[in-house]
Amino acid sequence: MEGVDPKSLPVTQRVNLLLKALNGAKRTNEALARCGDGEAMLDVLLEASAKLGLGLGRADLQNTPPIRDWIWWKNKEALLTIGDNKPLYQQDARGSGQGAAGRTATTPTPASDSPQPARKRFLGLF
């Protein structure tokens, strides 16, 4: 894309250029891995964008996949929550006894010989 100003490209194309530049960029990838949260990741990515002359802003990175998803994963924030404004895996852990997160020391695993507690039945529309 010689002769084309990267800043004139759509955001998704500029993000794709950033991703291609990150592929194999050892120091930048190590810096991203050391980040404690999504905001720190954004700082590293903004610096990389500036060095490449892509002109990406914080909002561009926060709202464009896959970087948006990387930030979500680093922050451990669910994009969609159900119920008590907690991600589904955290809701399961509060007492349903289902799933790995919900198992306690008193709830036997399926491989054990002791009986499972009675499960609640949902008689819904499905």
Secondary structure, 3 states (H helix, E strand, C coil): CCCCCHHHCCHHHHHHHHHHHHCCCHHHHHHHHHCCCHHHHHHHHHHHHHHHCCCCCHHHHHHCCCHHHHHHHHHCCCCCCECCCECHHHHHHCCCCCHHHHCCCCCCCCCCCCCCCCCCCCCCCC
